[in-house]
Amino acid sequence: MNFPDEFQKQCIELAQKLIGIKAARFLITDPHMHKKGFVGLNIKNEMEQKYYNKLEFIDPMHPSKFEHTDTSVISSNTVMPHNKWINSIFYQDFIKPYGYVHVADIFLRNHGKIIAILTLLRDESMAEFDSKDLETMRNIQPFLEYSLNSIYLPARISERDYIAENYGLTNRELDVLEYALSGADNKTIAKQLDISLPTVRTHLQHIYPKVDVHSTNELISKILRELNQQTH
């Protein structure tokens, strides 16, 4: 079983190879466009926290503004003139302090709803995203969207549903289990889920009796065996 964020990492790597960037983040959202799963390249956790604490609602590129359009790619220089962008509160308070200047977003949809955003960033040493860059983004967008909807999400949802139905695990317990199955240690799980180490241990202690095992090794072995049987 792959790391839960492996798909996002591969998407970022693809964009990095095709388009010159300094940083990126891949965000999967819930139906209300709130953060659900985030993977970043050169993005500090504090940057994400700052955005969702107070700056999300003044973001001129927020996906909610494009939900009811067929727009698949936007950039800071297509949303507004560059001078207006660099003088905006959002840029001055959020983008500039981290050393970035130019921003582009690729929207991925499911049944018309934006369910994921791949954000690409450049610093002042790089040119703004030009028409060629945006065309490259538009060209890879259908592939990323298809992969997200046809390969990544169905497999992950199917596995989570199977485990939840058979063992009655909560969503948070399923999150912990996913990372455990991928080989992550408790410290990594805590970091990825933004929870404390004792909380990870507590979740595991709740999972063990539900699955009828006594250790993480037993848990991994049993669940992987069952998931493997489901795919054969």
MIDOSE-1310 file (N, C-alpha, C; in nm, 2 decimals, decimal comma, always signed):
residues 232
mnfp	+0,08/-0,12/+0,00/+0,00/+0,00/+0,00/+0,09/+0,12/+0,00; +0,06/+0,22/-0,09/+0,14/+0,34/-0,10/+0,11/+0,43/+0,01; +0,21/+0,52/+0,04/+0,19/+0,63/+0,13/+0,06/+0,71/+0,09; -0,03/+0,74/+0,18/-0,15/+0,81/+0,14/-0,13/+0,94/+0,05
defq	-0,01/+1,00/+0,07/+0,02/+1,12/-0,01/+0,11/+1,10/-0,13; +0,13/+0,97/-0,17/+0,21/+0,94/-0,28/+0,16/+1,00/-0,41; +0,03/+0,99/-0,43/-0,02/+1,05/-0,56/+0,00/+1,20/-0,57; -0,02/+1,27/-0,46/+0,00/+1,41/-0,46/+0,15/+1,45/-0,49
kqci	+0,24/+1,37/-0,43/+0,38/+1,39/-0,45/+0,42/+1,37/-0,60; +0,36/+1,27/-0,66/+0,39/+1,24/-0,80/+0,34/+1,35/-0,89; +0,23/+1,41/-0,86/+0,17/+1,52/-0,93/+0,26/+1,64/-0,92; +0,31/+1,67/-0,80/+0,40/+1,78/-0,79/+0,53/+1,76/-0,86
elaq	+0,59/+1,63/-0,86/+0,71/+1,60/-0,93/+0,69/+1,62/-1,08; +0,57/+1,58/-1,13/+0,54/+1,60/-1,28/+0,54/+1,75/-1,31; +0,48/+1,83/-1,23/+0,47/+1,97/-1,26/+0,61/+2,03/-1,25; +0,69/+1,99/-1,16/+0,82/+2,04/-1,14/+0,91/+2,01/-1,26
klig	+0,89/+1,90/-1,32/+0,97/+1,86/-1,44/+0,93/+1,94/-1,56; +0,80/+1,97/-1,57/+0,75/+2,04/-1,69/+0,75/+2,19/-1,68; +0,74/+2,24/-1,56/+0,72/+2,39/-1,54/+0,82/+2,43/-1,43; +0,90/+2,53/-1,46/+0,99/+2,58/-1,36/+0,92/+2,64/-1,24
ikaa	+0,95/+2,58/-1,12/+0,88/+2,63/-1,00/+0,98/+2,63/-0,88; +0,95/+2,71/-0,78/+1,03/+2,71/-0,65/+0,96/+2,63/-0,54; +0,83/+2,62/-0,55/+0,75/+2,55/-0,45/+0,61/+2,51/-0,50; +0,55/+2,42/-0,43/+0,42/+2,37/-0,48/+0,35/+2,31/-0,36
rfli	+0,21/+2,30/-0,37/+0,13/+2,23/-0,28/+0,01/+2,17/-0,35; -0,02/+2,05/-0,31/-0,13/+1,98/-0,36/-0,23/+1,96/-0,25; -0,35/+2,01/-0,27/-0,45/+2,01/-0,16/-0,58/+1,94/-0,21; -0,62/+1,84/-0,13/-0,75/+1,77/-0,15/-0,85/+1,83/-0,05
tdph	-0,96/+1,87/-0,10/-1,06/+1,94/-0,02/-1,18/+1,85/+0,01; -1,26/+1,90/+0,11/-1,39/+1,83/+0,14/-1,49/+1,90/+0,05; -1,62/+1,85/+0,06/-1,72/+1,91/-0,02/-1,75/+2,06/+0,00; -1,70/+2,11/+0,12/-1,72/+2,26/+0,15/-1,59/+2,34/+0,12
mhkk	-1,50/+2,27/+0,05/-1,37/+2,34/+0,01/-1,29/+2,37/+0,13; -1,29/+2,30/+0,23/-1,20/+2,31/+0,34/-1,09/+2,21/+0,33; -0,98/+2,25/+0,39/-0,86/+2,16/+0,38/-0,89/+2,02/+0,43; -0,84/+1,92/+0,35/-0,86/+1,78/+0,40/-0,73/+1,71/+0,40
gfvg	-0,65/+1,73/+0,29/-0,52/+1,66/+0,28/-0,43/+1,75/+0,20; -0,31/+1,77/+0,26/-0,21/+1,87/+0,19/-0,07/+1,81/+0,19; -0,01/+1,82/+0,07/+0,13/+1,78/+0,05/+0,20/+1,90/-0,01; +0,32/+1,93/+0,04/+0,39/+2,05/-0,01/+0,53/+2,03/-0,05
lnik	+0,58/+2,11/-0,14/+0,72/+2,11/-0,18/+0,77/+2,25/-0,14; +0,87/+2,26/-0,05/+0,92/+2,39/+0,00/+0,81/+2,48/+0,06; +0,71/+2,42/+0,12/+0,60/+2,49/+0,18/+0,61/+2,46/+0,33; +0,62/+2,56/+0,42/+0,63/+2,54/+0,56/+0,48/+2,52/+0,61
neme	+0,47/+2,43/+0,72/+0,34/+2,41/+0,78/+0,28/+2,54/+0,83; +0,37/+2,63/+0,88/+0,31/+2,75/+0,93/+0,25/+2,84/+0,82; +0,29/+2,82/+0,70/+0,23/+2,89/+0,59/+0,09/+2,84/+0,57; +0,07/+2,71/+0,57/-0,07/+2,66/+0,56/-0,15/+2,70/+0,67
qkyy	-0,10/+2,69/+0,79/-0,18/+2,73/+0,91/-0,22/+2,88/+0,91; -0,13/+2,96/+0,86/-0,16/+3,11/+0,85/-0,27/+3,13/+0,75; -0,26/+3,06/+0,64/-0,37/+3,07/+0,53/-0,50/+3,04/+0,59; -0,52/+2,92/+0,65/-0,65/+2,88/+0,69/-0,70/+2,94/+0,82
nkle	-0,60/+3,01/+0,89/-0,65/+3,08/+1,02/-0,71/+3,21/+0,99; -0,66/+3,28/+0,89/-0,72/+3,42/+0,87/-0,71/+3,47/+0,72; -0,64/+3,41/+0,63/-0,62/+3,47/+0,50/-0,70/+3,40/+0,39; -0,75/+3,29/+0,42/-0,83/+3,21/+0,32/-0,94/+3,30/+0,25
fidp	-1,01/+3,38/+0,33/-1,12/+3,45/+0,29/-1,09/+3,57/+0,21; -0,97/+3,61/+0,20/-0,93/+3,73/+0,12/-0,85/+3,68/+0,00; -0,84/+3,55/-0,02/-0,76/+3,50/-0,13/-0,83/+3,53/-0,27; -0,78/+3,61/-0,35/-0,84/+3,64/-0,48/-0,84/+3,52/-0,58
mhps	-0,77/+3,41/-0,54/-0,76/+3,29/-0,62/-0,83/+3,17/-0,56; -0,91/+3,20/-0,45/-0,98/+3,09/-0,38/-1,06/+3,01/-0,48; -1,06/+2,88/-0,47/-1,13/+2,79/-0,56/-1,28/+2,82/-0,57; -1,34/+2,87/-0,46/-1,48/+2,89/-0,46/-1,53/+3,00/-0,56
kfeh	-1,43/+3,08/-0,60/-1,46/+3,19/-0,70/-1,47/+3,13/-0,84; -1,42/+3,00/-0,86/-1,42/+2,94/-0,99/-1,50/+2,81/-0,99; -1,57/+2,78/-0,88/-1,65/+2,66/-0,87/-1,75/+2,64/-0,98; -1,82/+2,74/-1,02/-1,92/+2,73/-1,12/-1,88/+2,78/-1,26
tdts	-1,75/+2,76/-1,29/-1,70/+2,79/-1,42/-1,63/+2,67/-1,47; -1,59/+2,68/-1,60/-1,51/+2,56/-1,65/-1,36/+2,59/-1,65; -1,32/+2,69/-1,57/-1,18/+2,73/-1,56/-1,10/+2,61/-1,50; -0,99/+2,58/-1,56/-0,91/+2,47/-1,50/-0,78/+2,52/-1,46
viss	-0,73/+2,63/-1,51/-0,60/+2,69/-1,47/-0,61/+2,84/-1,45; -0,55/+2,89/-1,34/-0,55/+3,03/-1,32/-0,41/+3,07/-1,27; -0,37/+3,19/-1,28/-0,25/+3,24/-1,22/-0,27/+3,38/-1,17; -0,18/+3,43/-1,08/-0,20/+3,56/-1,02/-0,20/+3,67/-1,13
ntvm	-0,13/+3,65/-1,24/-0,12/+3,75/-1,34/-0,24/+3,75/-1,44; -0,32/+3,64/-1,43/-0,44/+3,64/-1,52/-0,56/+3,68/-1,43; -0,56/+3,66/-1,30/-0,67/+3,70/-1,22/-0,67/+3,85/-1,20; -0,56/+3,92/-1,20/-0,55/+4,06/-1,19/-0,42/+4,11/-1,24
phnk	-0,41/+4,24/-1,27/-0,28/+4,30/-1,32/-0,17/+4,28/-1,21; -0,04/+4,26/-1,25/+0,06/+4,23/-1,16/+0,08/+4,34/-1,05; +0,07/+4,47/-1,09/+0,08/+4,58/-0,99/-0,03/+4,57/-0,88; -0,15/+4,53/-0,92/-0,26/+4,52/-0,83/-0,23/+4,40/-0,74
wins	-0,18/+4,29/-0,79/-0,15/+4,17/-0,72/-0,04/+4,20/-0,61; +0,07/+4,26/-0,64/+0,17/+4,28/-0,55/+0,14/+4,39/-0,44; +0,03/+4,46/-0,47/-0,01/+4,56/-0,37/-0,13/+4,51/-0,29; -0,18/+4,39/-0,32/-0,29/+4,34/-0,25/-0,26/+4,30/-0,10
ifyq	-0,35/+4,30/-0,01/-0,33/+4,26/+0,12/-0,29/+4,11/+0,13; -0,35/+4,03/+0,05/-0,32/+3,89/+0,04/-0,18/+3,86/+0,01; -0,13/+3,93/-0,10/+0,01/+3,91/-0,14/+0,11/+3,97/-0,03; +0,08/+4,09/+0,02/+0,17/+4,15/+0,12/+0,18/+4,08/+0,25
dfik	+0,07/+4,02/+0,29/+0,06/+3,96/+0,42/+0,09/+3,81/+0,42; +0,08/+3,75/+0,30/+0,09/+3,60/+0,29/+0,20/+3,55/+0,19; +0,19/+3,60/+0,07/+0,28/+3,54/-0,03/+0,43/+3,60/-0,02; +0,43/+3,73/-0,01/+0,56/+3,80/+0,00/+0,65/+3,76/+0,12
pygy	+0,60/+3,75/+0,24/+0,68/+3,71/+0,35/+0,76/+3,58/+0,34; +0,71/+3,49/+0,25/+0,77/+3,36/+0,23/+0,86/+3,36/+0,11; +0,88/+3,47/+0,05/+0,97/+3,49/-0,06/+0,92/+3,45/-0,20; +0,79/+3,44/-0,21/+0,73/+3,40/-0,34/+0,66/+3,52/-0,41
vhva	+0,64/+3,52/-0,54/+0,58/+3,63/-0,61/+0,47/+3,58/-0,70; +0,49/+3,48/-0,78/+0,40/+3,44/-0,88/+0,33/+3,31/-0,84; +0,20/+3,30/-0,86/+0,12/+3,19/-0,82/+0,03/+3,14/-0,93; +0,02/+3,00/-0,94/-0,07/+2,94/-1,04/-0,14/+2,83/-0,98
difl	-0,27/+2,81/-1,01/-0,35/+2,70/-0,96/-0,40/+2,61/-1,07; -0,40/+2,48/-1,05/-0,46/+2,38/-1,14/-0,58/+2,32/-1,06; -0,70/+2,33/-1,11/-0,82/+2,28/-1,04/-0,85/+2,14/-1,10; -0,88/+2,05/-1,01/-0,92/+1,91/-1,04/-1,06/+1,89/-0,99
rnhg	-1,15/+1,85/-1,08/-1,29/+1,84/-1,04/-1,34/+1,69/-1,04; -1,45/+1,68/-0,96/-1,53/+1,55/-0,97/-1,68/+1,59/-0,98; -1,74/+1,55/-1,09/-1,88/+1,59/-1,12/-1,90/+1,74/-1,11; -1,80/+1,81/-1,16/-1,81/+1,96/-1,16/-1,76/+2,03/-1,04
kiia	-1,74/+1,96/-0,93/-1,70/+2,02/-0,81/-1,55/+2,02/-0,80; -1,49/+2,13/-0,76/-1,34/+2,13/-0,74/-1,31/+2,05/-0,61; -1,23/+1,94/-0,63/-1,20/+1,85/-0,51/-1,05/+1,86/-0,48; -0,97/+1,92/-0,57/-0,82/+1,93/-0,54/-0,77/+2,04/-0,62
iltl	-0,66/+2,10/-0,56/-0,59/+2,22/-0,62/-0,44/+2,19/-0,61; -0,38/+2,20/-0,73/-0,23/+2,20/-0,73/-0,18/+2,34/-0,75; -0,12/+2,39/-0,65/-0,07/+2,53/-0,65/+0,08/+2,53/-0,68; +0,12/+2,61/-0,78/+0,27/+2,63/-0,81/+0,31/+2,77/-0,78
lrde	+0,43/+2,78/-0,73/+0,48/+2,91/-0,69/+0,62/+2,94/-0,75; +0,65/+3,07/-0,78/+0,78/+3,11/-0,83/+0,82/+3,23/-0,74; +0,95/+3,25/-0,73/+1,00/+3,36/-0,65/+1,04/+3,48/-0,75; +1,10/+3,58/-0,69/+1,13/+3,70/-0,77/+1,24/+3,68/-0,88
smae	+1,32/+3,57/-0,86/+1,42/+3,55/-0,96/+1,36/+3,48/-1,09; +1,24/+3,45/-1,08/+1,17/+3,38/-1,20/+1,07/+3,47/-1,26; +1,04/+3,45/-1,39/+0,94/+3,53/-1,46/+0,80/+3,48/-1,42; +0,70/+3,56/-1,44/+0,56/+3,52/-1,41/+0,53/+3,41/-1,51
fdsk	+0,42/+3,33/-1,47/+0,37/+3,22/-1,55/+0,32/+3,28/-1,68; +0,38/+3,24/-1,80/+0,34/+3,30/-1,93/+0,24/+3,21/-1,99; +0,20/+3,24/-2,12/+0,10/+3,17/-2,19/+0,14/+3,02/-2,21; +0,27/+3,00/-2,24/+0,33/+2,87/-2,26/+0,32/+2,78/-2,13
dlet	+0,35/+2,84/-2,02/+0,34/+2,77/-1,89/+0,19/+2,73/-1,87; +0,10/+2,83/-1,89/-0,04/+2,80/-1,86/-0,09/+2,69/-1,96; -0,05/+2,70/-2,08/-0,09/+2,59/-2,18/-0,04/+2,45/-2,13; +0,08/+2,45/-2,08/+0,13/+2,32/-2,03/+0,05/+2,27/-1,91
mrni	+0,01/+2,36/-1,83/-0,08/+2,32/-1,71/-0,21/+2,27/-1,76; -0,27/+2,34/-1,86/-0,40/+2,30/-1,92/-0,38/+2,16/-1,98; -0,27/+2,13/-2,04/-0,25/+2,00/-2,11/-0,24/+1,89/-2,01; -0,18/+1,91/-1,89/-0,16/+1,80/-1,79/-0,28/+1,79/-1,70
qpfl	-0,36/+1,90/-1,70/-0,48/+1,90/-1,61/-0,57/+1,78/-1,63; -0,61/+1,75/-1,76/-0,70/+1,63/-1,77/-0,65/+1,50/-1,73; -0,51/+1,48/-1,74/-0,45/+1,36/-1,70/-0,45/+1,35/-1,55; -0,42/+1,46/-1,48/-0,42/+1,46/-1,33/-0,56/+1,44/-1,28
eysl	-0,66/+1,50/-1,34/-0,80/+1,49/-1,30/-0,85/+1,35/-1,32; -0,81/+1,29/-1,43/-0,85/+1,15/-1,46/-0,79/+1,06/-1,36; -0,66/+1,07/-1,34/-0,59/+0,99/-1,24/-0,65/+1,00/-1,10; -0,68/+1,12/-1,06/-0,73/+1,14/-0,93/-0,87/+1,07/-0,91
nsiy	-0,95/+1,08/-1,01/-1,09/+1,03/-1,00/-1,10/+0,88/-1,03; -1,01/+0,83/-1,12/-1,03/+0,69/-1,17/-0,93/+0,59/-1,10; -0,83/+0,64/-1,05/-0,73/+0,55/-0,99/-0,71/+0,57/-0,84; -0,67/+0,70/-0,80/-0,64/+0,72/-0,67/-0,75/+0,72/-0,57
lpar	-0,86/+0,80/-0,60/-0,97/+0,81/-0,50/-1,05/+0,68/-0,49; -1,09/+0,61/-0,60/-1,16/+0,49/-0,59/-1,09/+0,38/-0,51; -0,96/+0,36/-0,53/-0,89/+0,26/-0,46/-0,88/+0,30/-0,31; -0,86/+0,42/-0,28/-0,84/+0,46/-0,14/-0,98/+0,45/-0,07
iser	-1,08/+0,50/-0,13/-1,22/+0,50/-0,07/-1,26/+0,35/-0,05; -1,24/+0,27/-0,15/-1,28/+0,13/-0,14/-1,21/+0,06/-0,02; -1,08/+0,08/+0,00/-1,01/+0,02/+0,11/-1,05/+0,07/+0,24; -1,08/+0,20/+0,25/-1,12/+0,26/+0,38/-1,26/+0,21/+0,41
dyia	-1,35/+0,20/+0,31/-1,49/+0,15/+0,33/-1,49/+0,01/+0,38; -1,40/-0,07/+0,32/-1,39/-0,21/+0,36/-1,35/-0,23/+0,50; -1,25/-0,15/+0,54/-1,20/-0,16/+0,68/-1,30/-0,11/+0,78; -1,36/+0,01/+0,74/-1,46/+0,07/+0,83/-1,58/-0,02/+0,85
enyg	-1,63/-0,09/+0,75/-1,74/-0,18/+0,75/-1,71/-0,30/+0,84; -1,59/-0,35/+0,82/-1,56/-0,48/+0,89/-1,51/-0,46/+1,03; -1,46/-0,34/+1,06/-1,40/-0,33/+1,20/-1,45/-0,21/+1,27; -1,54/-0,13/+1,21/-1,60/-0,02/+1,28/-1,50/+0,09/+1,32
ltnr	-1,40/+0,12/+1,24/-1,30/+0,22/+1,27/-1,36/+0,36/+1,24; -1,32/+0,46/+1,32/-1,36/+0,59/+1,30/-1,27/+0,65/+1,18; -1,31/+0,77/+1,13/-1,23/+0,83/+1,02/-1,09/+0,86/+1,07; -1,07/+0,90/+1,19/-0,94/+0,94/+1,24/-0,86/+0,81/+1,26
eldv	-0,92/+0,70/+1,30/-0,85/+0,58/+1,32/-0,81/+0,52/+1,18; -0,89/+0,54/+1,08/-0,86/+0,50/+0,94/-0,74/+0,58/+0,89; -0,73/+0,71/+0,93/-0,62/+0,79/+0,89/-0,49/+0,74/+0,94; -0,49/+0,71/+1,07/-0,38/+0,65/+1,14/-0,34/+0,52/+1,08
leya	-0,44/+0,43/+1,06/-0,41/+0,30/+1,00/-0,35/+0,31/+0,86; -0,40/+0,41/+0,78/-0,34/+0,42/+0,64/-0,19/+0,45/+0,65; -0,15/+0,54/+0,74/-0,01/+0,57/+0,75/+0,07/+0,45/+0,80; +0,01/+0,38/+0,90/+0,08/+0,26/+0,96/+0,10/+0,16/+0,85
lsga	+0,00/+0,14/+0,77/+0,01/+0,04/+0,66/+0,12/+0,07/+0,56; +0,14/+0,20/+0,54/+0,24/+0,25/+0,44/+0,38/+0,24/+0,50; +0,39/+0,20/+0,63/+0,53/+0,18/+0,69/+0,57/+0,30/+0,77; +0,49/+0,40/+0,79/+0,53/+0,52/+0,87/+0,53/+0,48/+1,02
dnkt	+0,63/+0,54/+1,09/+0,64/+0,52/+1,23/+0,55/+0,62/+1,30; +0,53/+0,61/+1,43/+0,44/+0,69/+1,50/+0,47/+0,84/+1,49; +0,60/+0,87/+1,49/+0,64/+1,02/+1,48/+0,59/+1,07/+1,35; +0,61/+1,00/+1,24/+0,57/+1,04/+1,11/+0,42/+1,06/+1,10
iakq	+0,35/+0,96/+1,16/+0,20/+0,97/+1,16/+0,16/+1,09/+1,23; +0,22/+1,12/+1,34/+0,18/+1,24/+1,42/+0,20/+1,37/+1,34; +0,32/+1,37/+1,27/+0,35/+1,49/+1,19/+0,26/+1,51/+1,07; +0,23/+1,40/+1,00/+0,15/+1,40/+0,88/+0,00/+1,44/+0,92
ldis	-0,05/+1,39/+1,03/-0,18/+1,42/+1,07/-0,20/+1,54/+1,16; -0,08/+1,60/+1,20/-0,08/+1,72/+1,28/-0,15/+1,69/+1,42; -0,11/+1,58/+1,48/-0,16/+1,54/+1,61/-0,04/+1,50/+1,69; -0,06/+1,49/+1,82/+0,05/+1,46/+1,91/+0,08/+1,31/+1,91
lptv	+0,20/+1,27/+1,95/+0,25/+1,13/+1,95/+0,16/+1,05/+2,05; +0,12/+1,10/+2,17/+0,03/+1,03/+2,26/-0,10/+1,00/+2,19; -0,15/+1,09/+2,11/-0,28/+1,08/+2,04/-0,27/+0,96/+1,94; -0,16/+0,96/+1,87/-0,14/+0,84/+1,78/-0,14/+0,71/+1,85
rthl	-0,07/+0,70/+1,96/-0,07/+0,58/+2,04/-0,21/+0,54/+2,09; -0,29/+0,65/+2,13/-0,42/+0,62/+2,18/-0,51/+0,56/+2,07; -0,50/+0,62/+1,95/-0,57/+0,57/+1,84/-0,54/+0,42/+1,81; -0,41/+0,39/+1,81/-0,37/+0,26/+1,78/-0,42/+0,16/+1,89
qhiy	-0,42/+0,21/+2,02/-0,47/+0,12/+2,12/-0,62/+0,10/+2,11; -0,69/+0,19/+2,05/-0,84/+0,17/+2,02/-0,86/+0,08/+1,90; -0,76/+0,08/+1,80/-0,77/+0,00/+1,68/-0,75/-0,15/+1,71; -0,65/-0,18/+1,80/-0,61/-0,31/+1,82/-0,72/-0,41/+1,86
pkvd	-0,80/-0,37/+1,96/-0,91/-0,47/+1,99/-1,02/-0,48/+1,89; -1,04/-0,37/+1,81/-1,14/-0,37/+1,71/-1,10/-0,47/+1,60; -0,97/-0,48/+1,57/-0,92/-0,57/+1,47/-0,88/-0,70/+1,52; -0,88/-0,71/+1,66/-0,84/-0,84/+1,72/-0,69/-0,87/+1,70
vhst	-0,61/-0,77/+1,73/-0,46/-0,78/+1,72/-0,41/-0,72/+1,85; -0,28/-0,74/+1,87/-0,21/-0,69/+1,99/-0,09/-0,60/+1,97; -0,06/-0,58/+1,84/+0,06/-0,49/+1,81/+0,04/-0,43/+1,67; +0,12/-0,33/+1,64/+0,11/-0,27/+1,51/+0,15/-0,36/+1,40
neli	+0,25/-0,45/+1,43/+0,30/-0,54/+1,33/+0,19/-0,64/+1,29; +0,12/-0,69/+1,40/+0,00/-0,78/+1,37/-0,10/-0,71/+1,29; -0,13/-0,58/+1,33/-0,23/-0,50/+1,26/-0,20/-0,49/+1,11; -0,08/-0,45/+1,08/-0,04/-0,43/+0,94/-0,05/-0,56/+0,86
skil	+0,00/-0,67/+0,92/+0,00/-0,80/+0,86/-0,14/-0,84/+0,83; -0,23/-0,83/+0,92/-0,37/-0,88/+0,90/-0,44/-0,79/+0,80; -0,43/-0,66/+0,81/-0,51/-0,57/+0,72/-0,45/-0,59/+0,57; -0,32/-0,59/+0,56/-0,26/-0,60/+0,42/-0,30/-0,73/+0,36
reln	-0,31/-0,84/+0,44/-0,35/-0,97/+0,39/-0,49/-0,96/+0,34; -0,58/-0,90/+0,42/-0,72/-0,89/+0,38/-0,74/-0,80/+0,25; -0,67/-0,69/+0,25/-0,68/-0,60/+0,13/-0,63/-0,67/+0,01; -0,52/-0,75/+0,02/-0,47/-0,82/-0,09/-0,57/-0,92/-0,14
qqth	-0,64/-0,99/-0,05/-0,74/-1,08/-0,09/-0,85/-1,02/-0,16; -0,88/-0,89/-0,13/-0,99/-0,82/-0,19/-0,96/-0,79/-0,34; -0,84/-0,77/-0,37/-0,80/-0,73/-0,51/-0,77/-0,85/-0,59; -0,78/-0,97/-0,54/-0,75/-1,09/-0,62/-0,88/-1,18/-0,63
